């Protein structure tokens, strides 16, 4: 079990820099379109919009059977299928790849000394996908991407945290899709100068990882999410645009 399994080390206490970052930014409230020009706000073309917006996050209004997916993800976590992820960037941060190069290769190809293009040419449904059929069905039939590059279960254990960081240099355009399978009370993803991302169980968000962000799971249960990288369909881009307009 994850509570006392041999593969998973219980998180270290959150460091002061991460705690200060969370405390300094968690109560900020700003409209997500605050930095967008009127031209961007009024765009009709969803594809262009997703490349031009500077929003920190955008809710994507699609349904997710999060209870069924939670059972699958928790079972895999409970049976020590997850592996440590970017150990130098936090504590208690774990991952398991559903679609990608391998179930245990949770980073980019370059992290393993492989060519970047292998993510496009060699990614596939991993061996772990057979153990999460509800998750795979949702990804194939509701999430609606033309192609996936990397899809991962992500876990932050109770007391776990992720150091303040960015995942890219630019802050224009959306990046990965972050899906909250659950989001325990007391668990927060906080963005610098933007505040706390309003996750609820089953919520789907596009996030702008060019802004510095950090996570702290100050609860007694694991936080389970899915991170999706891939080529979105027009349907999915339209849903992103719809979510933005609802928040405007």
C-alpha positions in Angstrom: 0.0 0.0 0.0 1.1 3.6 -0.6 1.0 4.3 3.1 3.8 1.9 3.9 5.0 0.4 0.5 8.7 -0.2 -0.1 8.8 1.8 -3.3 7.3 5.1 -1.9 9.1 7.3 0.6 6.8 9.4 2.8 7.2 13.1 1.9 9.6 15.3 3.6 8.2 18.4 5.4 7.5 21.2 3.0 10.5 23.6 2.6 10.2 27.2 3.7 10.5 28.7 0.1 7.6 26.6 -1.1 5.5 27.4 1.9 6.2 31.2 1.6 5.3 31.0 -2.1 2.0 29.4 -1.3 1.2 31.8 1.5 2.1 34.9 -0.6 -0.1 33.9 -3.6 -2.9 31.7 -2.5 -5.4 34.5 -1.7 -4.9 36.5 -4.9 -8.1 36.8 -7.0 -7.9 38.1 -10.6 -10.0 37.6 -13.7 -8.3 35.0 -15.9 -8.6 37.5 -18.9 -6.8 40.2 -17.0 -3.8 40.3 -19.3 -5.6 39.6 -22.6 -6.1 42.4 -25.1 -9.6 43.2 -26.3 -8.6 41.5 -29.6 -7.8 38.3 -27.8 -10.9 38.5 -25.7 -13.2 38.9 -28.7 -11.6 36.3 -30.9 -14.0 33.8 -32.6 -11.5 31.3 -33.9 -10.7 28.8 -31.1 -7.4 27.6 -32.5 -6.0 31.1 -32.7 -7.3 32.0 -29.3 -5.6 29.1 -27.6 -2.3 30.3 -29.1 -2.8 34.0 -28.1 -4.3 34.1 -24.6 -2.3 34.9 -21.5 -4.8 33.3 -19.1 -3.2 31.4 -16.3 -5.8 28.6 -16.6 -9.1 27.9 -18.4 -11.8 25.5 -17.2 -12.8 23.0 -20.0 -16.5 22.1 -19.6 -16.5 18.4 -20.4 -17.8 15.6 -18.2 -15.6 13.1 -16.5 -16.6 10.0 -14.5 -14.2 10.9 -11.8 -15.4 8.3 -9.3 -14.7 5.4 -11.6 -11.4 6.9 -12.7 -10.5 7.5 -9.0 -11.0 3.9 -8.2 -8.6 2.8 -11.0 -5.9 5.4 -10.1 -6.1 4.7 -6.4 -5.9 1.0 -6.9 -2.7 1.4 -9.0 -1.2 3.8 -6.4 -2.2 1.4 -3.6 -0.4 -1.5 -5.4 2.9 0.5 -5.8 2.6 0.9 -9.6 3.5 4.6 -9.5 7.1 5.8 -9.7 8.8 8.9 -8.2 8.7 11.9 -10.5 11.3 14.7 -10.7 12.5 14.0 -7.2 14.6 17.2 -7.1 11.6 19.4 -7.5 9.6 18.4 -4.5 8.6 15.5 -2.2 5.9 12.9 -2.5 5.4 13.6 -6.2 4.6 10.4 -8.2 3.5 9.5 -11.7 2.4 6.6 -13.9 2.2 6.8 -17.7 -1.0 5.7 -19.4 0.0 6.7 -22.9 3.7 7.4 -23.7 7.0 5.6 -24.2 6.6 3.4 -21.1 4.5 3.3 -18.0 7.6 4.1 -15.9 9.1 6.7 -18.2 7.1 9.7 -16.9 9.3 12.5 -18.2 10.3 13.7 -21.7 12.4 11.5 -24.0 15.4 13.9 -23.3 15.2 13.0 -19.6 16.2 9.4 -20.6 18.8 10.4 -23.2 16.5 9.8 -26.1 15.7 12.0 -29.2 12.8 14.4 -28.6 10.9 13.1 -31.7 10.5 9.7 -30.1 7.5 11.1 -28.2 5.7 11.4 -31.5 7.0 8.3 -33.2 7.1 5.7 -30.4 4.4 6.7 -27.9 1.5 4.2 -27.4 -0.9 2.9 -24.8 1.3 1.4 -22.1 0.9 -1.9 -20.3 -0.8 0.0 -17.5 -3.7 1.1 -19.7 -5.3 -2.4 -19.5 -5.8 -1.8 -15.8 -7.6 1.5 -16.1 -10.4 0.9 -18.8 -12.7 3.7 -17.6 -9.8 6.1 -17.9 -8.9 5.0 -21.4 -12.5 5.1 -22.5 -12.8 8.7 -21.3 -9.6 9.7 -23.0 -10.6 8.0 -26.3 -14.3 9.0 -26.5 -14.8 12.2 -24.4 -11.5 14.0 -24.2 -11.2 13.8 -28.0 -7.6 14.5 -29.1 -6.3 13.8 -32.6 -3.3 12.2 -31.0 -1.8 11.9 -27.6 1.9 12.5 -26.8 2.0 11.7 -23.1 -0.9 11.0 -20.6 0.0 10.4 -17.0 -1.6 9.8 -13.7 0.0 12.2 -11.2 -0.1 11.8 -7.4 1.0 14.1 -4.6 1.0 12.1 -1.3 -0.4 13.6 1.9 2.1 16.2 3.0 3.7 16.2 -0.4 4.7 19.3 -2.2 6.1 20.6 -5.5 8.7 23.4 -5.5 7.7 26.7 -7.3 8.7 26.3 -10.9 7.8 27.0 -14.5 7.6 24.4 -17.3 8.3 26.7 -20.2 9.6 30.2 -20.9 6.6 31.9 -22.5 3.3 32.9 -20.9 1.3 33.3 -24.1 -0.7 30.3 -25.2 -2.1 27.3 -23.3 0.1 24.3 -22.3 -0.9 20.9 -20.8 -4.4 19.8 -19.7 -4.7 19.1 -16.0 -7.6 16.9 -14.9 -8.5 16.7 -11.2 -9.6 13.1 -10.4 -9.9 14.3 -6.8 -8.6 17.3 -5.1 -8.5 16.9 -1.3 -9.5 19.8 1.0 -6.2 21.4 1.9 -4.5 20.6 -1.4 -3.6 23.6 -3.5 -2.0 24.5 -6.8 -1.1 28.1 -6.5 0.2 30.4 -9.3 2.4 33.4 -8.8 0.3 36.7 -9.0 -2.8 34.7 -9.9 -3.9 32.7 -6.8 -5.3 29.2 -6.3 -6.5 27.2 -9.3 -10.1 26.2 -8.5 -9.9 22.5 -8.9 -12.9 20.3 -7.9 -13.2 16.5 -8.4 -13.8 15.8 -12.1 -12.8 19.3 -13.2 -10.7 19.8 -16.4 -8.4 22.7 -16.9 -6.0 24.0 -19.5 -3.1 25.6 -17.6 -0.4 28.1 -18.5 2.8 26.5 -17.1 4.8 29.6 -18.1 3.7 31.2 -14.9 5.5 30.0 -11.7 3.4 27.6 -9.7 3.6 25.2 -6.8 1.6 22.5 -5.1 1.1 21.6 -1.4 -1.1 18.7 -0.4 -1.8 19.7 3.2 -4.3 16.9 3.7 -4.5 13.3 4.8 -5.2 11.7 1.4 -3.4 11.5 -1.9 -4.1 14.0 -4.6 -4.7 12.2 -7.9 -4.8 14.1 -11.2 -4.2 13.3 -14.9 -1.8 15.4 -17.1 -2.5 15.3 -20.8 -0.2 16.4 -23.6 -1.3 16.0 -27.2 -2.9 17.4 -30.3 -6.4 18.6 -29.5 -9.4 18.3 -31.8 -11.4 21.3 -32.9 -14.1 20.1 -30.5 -11.7 20.3 -27.5 -10.4 23.7 -28.6 -14.0 24.9 -28.8 -14.6 23.7 -25.3 -11.5 25.6 -24.1 -12.9 28.7 -25.7 -16.3 28.1 -24.2 -14.8 27.8 -20.7 -12.9 31.1 -21.2 -16.0 33.0 -22.3 -17.9 31.7 -19.2 -15.3 33.2 -17.0 -15.0 36.5 -18.8 
